[in-house]
Amino acid sequence: MKHSADRSSCLKKAPSLRVGVIGATGMVGQELVRLLERRGSFPVGELVPFSSGSQRRTVSFRGRRLAAGPVDQAALASCSLVFFVSSDEVSRRLAPGLAGRGIWTIDDSSAFRLDPGVPLVIPEVNAHVLKRSSRLIAGPNCTMTPLAVAAVALHRGAGIKEVRLATYQSVSGAGRSALEEFFLQVHEKGRLRVEGRAPVLGGSAHSALPGPIAYNVIPQVGGFDAEGRSVEENKVAGELRKVWEAPSLKVSVTAVRVPVVRGHAMAAWLTLGRPLSPAAARAAISRTPGLKLFPDGDYPTPLAVADTEPVCVGRIRKGATSRELCLWLAYDNLLKGAALNSVQIAEELLRRGWLA
Ligand SMILES: NC(=O)c1ccc[n+]([C@@H]2O[C@H](COP(=O)([O-])OP(=O)(O)OC[C@H]3O[C@@H](n4cnc5c(N)ncnc54)[C@H](OP(=O)(O)O)[C@@H]3O)[C@@H](O)[C@H]2O)c1
């Protein structure tokens, strides 16, 4: 109770802020703008949205349409806080300079996540790593964040030694161009199916993903390294070790793209340092903020949890031994997997009185 009282008094005293969003017209950026408006917890005085500038684009904020043009350094320099939701390249080019000038910079790309000098933050898990002097803050990968939240209580209580995951990642996780291709493929394949022909697509119809995703499943998210691991699989492992401060944690992942519009899911197998019953695991998990626990026999699906904020957990059960647990997670990749986590980081800065 004390925590929420402190929080609201801080929010009341907070000044109106000029907030930049680089990538405001993308999948994550649009959600971020919507959250800044919807949560009402953040005193945005002026929103300054940016896009690539390749087309005339606008974003809607508090009933007004705001032009989202290309990045303008002068406009950025007068912001107190800038969210980066565009690309690794844009973040690398612009974020360190802004942070160096004292502007709070929250980056959703993977450019700085494993940089030892940049805090990688999930507020429910490791807000303690935020420092007033570290103005550049990274938000983790959309696959890692929900797992780190869902299993942190088990990790603290029973010392997780090994995590094995199979992910089921929606197409919106690969950005707007992948989603546009997916809709085109569904349309084209649907027509082919009706005509009774084999649903084969031309090669030009899938440039955003490694293959056609409509009516398909692709066990590749990003390029492969020399050992055959994908970029996404390596991101999950490295980032989870950093956020949990567990350098020796063993992590094996198979990351899979599935033909779902929005909402990721994953099956997780956890090996604990000591035996823990599913009932005890449920009790521990239920105390973590930001989670919704489903009762036995019920489970979340991406379709059911799309556009909702909590990480949803179900099917908690014993694995092959008393030290192994299996879980099922589903969550909105654009919200807790990206935009919501970034906004929560900003809210934490505000609560501490660091944003001016
Ligand atoms: N999608 C997810 O589930 C997810 C989850 C976690 C993290 N992320 C990260 O979040 C970021 C955005 O992902 P997304 O899925 O939202 O991508 P997206 O849908 O492709 O959107 C990209 C955004 O960046 C803008 N942009 C592109 N080049 C730019 C430039 N040179 N200068 C300024 N803006 C530029 C685009 O503007 P236009 O509208 O003009 O093209 C668009 O607003 C990426 O770093 C991604 O890794 C995504």
PDBQT file of the ligand as one rigid body, heavy atoms in Angstrom, charges set to zero:
ROOT
HETATM    1  N1  LIG A 401       7.512  -6.548 -32.781  1.00  0.00    +0.000 N 
HETATM    2  C1  LIG A 401       7.801  -7.027 -31.582  1.00  0.00    +0.000 C 
HETATM    3  O1  LIG A 401       7.094  -7.897 -31.041  1.00  0.00    +0.000 OA
HETATM    4  C2  LIG A 401       9.018  -6.516 -30.848  1.00  0.00    +0.000 A 
HETATM    5  C3  LIG A 401       9.247  -6.969 -29.553  1.00  0.00    +0.000 A 
HETATM    6  C4  LIG A 401      10.369  -6.519 -28.839  1.00  0.00    +0.000 A 
HETATM    7  C5  LIG A 401      11.216  -5.612 -29.430  1.00  0.00    +0.000 A 
HETATM    8  N2  LIG A 401      10.976  -5.195 -30.699  1.00  0.00    +0.000 N 
HETATM    9  C6  LIG A 401      11.908  -4.214 -31.267  1.00  0.00    +0.000 C 
HETATM   10  O2  LIG A 401      11.189  -2.996 -31.422  1.00  0.00    +0.000 OA
HETATM   11  C7  LIG A 401      11.664  -2.300 -32.570  1.00  0.00    +0.000 C 
HETATM   12  C8  LIG A 401      10.498  -2.019 -33.509  1.00  0.00    +0.000 C 
HETATM   13  O3  LIG A 401       9.923  -3.240 -33.928  1.00  0.00    +0.000 OA
HETATM   14  P1  LIG A 401       8.545  -3.257 -34.748  1.00  0.00    +0.000 P 
HETATM   15  O4  LIG A 401       8.131  -4.677 -34.767  1.00  0.00    +0.000 OA
HETATM   16  O5  LIG A 401       7.627  -2.226 -34.215  1.00  0.00    +0.000 OA
HETATM   17  O6  LIG A 401       9.057  -2.831 -36.214  1.00  0.00    +0.000 OA
HETATM   18  P2  LIG A 401       8.199  -2.203 -37.425  1.00  0.00    +0.000 P 
HETATM   19  O7  LIG A 401       6.767  -2.540 -37.302  1.00  0.00    +0.000 OA
HETATM   20  O8  LIG A 401       8.928  -2.604 -38.647  1.00  0.00    +0.000 OA
HETATM   21  O9  LIG A 401       8.345  -0.627 -37.201  1.00  0.00    +0.000 OA
HETATM   22  C9  LIG A 401       9.586   0.026 -37.359  1.00  0.00    +0.000 C 
HETATM   23  C10 LIG A 401       9.408   1.487 -37.026  1.00  0.00    +0.000 C 
HETATM   24  O10 LIG A 401      10.688   2.137 -37.156  1.00  0.00    +0.000 OA
HETATM   25  C11 LIG A 401      10.552   3.239 -38.070  1.00  0.00    +0.000 C 
HETATM   26  N3  LIG A 401      11.835   3.444 -38.752  1.00  0.00    +0.000 N 
HETATM   27  C12 LIG A 401      12.429   2.651 -39.669  1.00  0.00    +0.000 A 
HETATM   28  N4  LIG A 401      13.591   3.210 -40.075  1.00  0.00    +0.000 NA
HETATM   29  C13 LIG A 401      13.722   4.378 -39.400  1.00  0.00    +0.000 A 
HETATM   30  C14 LIG A 401      14.694   5.426 -39.397  1.00  0.00    +0.000 A 
HETATM   31  N5  LIG A 401      15.773   5.388 -40.179  1.00  0.00    +0.000 N 
HETATM   32  N6  LIG A 401      14.496   6.475 -38.575  1.00  0.00    +0.000 NA
HETATM   33  C15 LIG A 401      13.396   6.553 -37.772  1.00  0.00    +0.000 A 
HETATM   34  N7  LIG A 401      12.439   5.598 -37.743  1.00  0.00    +0.000 NA
HETATM   35  C16 LIG A 401      12.602   4.520 -38.543  1.00  0.00    +0.000 A 
HETATM   36  C17 LIG A 401       9.430   2.820 -39.005  1.00  0.00    +0.000 C 
HETATM   37  O11 LIG A 401       8.900   3.966 -39.668  1.00  0.00    +0.000 OA
HETATM   38  P3  LIG A 401       7.985   3.841 -41.004  1.00  0.00    +0.000 P 
HETATM   39  O12 LIG A 401       6.568   3.736 -40.530  1.00  0.00    +0.000 OA
HETATM   40  O13 LIG A 401       8.253   5.090 -41.735  1.00  0.00    +0.000 OA
HETATM   41  O14 LIG A 401       8.432   2.608 -41.743  1.00  0.00    +0.000 OA
HETATM   42  C18 LIG A 401       8.464   2.228 -37.982  1.00  0.00    +0.000 C 
HETATM   43  O15 LIG A 401       7.821   3.267 -37.270  1.00  0.00    +0.000 OA
HETATM   44  C19 LIG A 401      12.766  -3.184 -33.184  1.00  0.00    +0.000 C 
HETATM   45  O16 LIG A 401      14.003  -2.751 -32.678  1.00  0.00    +0.000 OA
HETATM   46  C20 LIG A 401      12.425  -4.558 -32.651  1.00  0.00    +0.000 C 
HETATM   47  O17 LIG A 401      13.554  -5.395 -32.560  1.00  0.00    +0.000 OA
HETATM   48  C21 LIG A 401       9.907  -5.623 -31.424  1.00  0.00    +0.000 A 
ENDROOT
TORSDOF 0
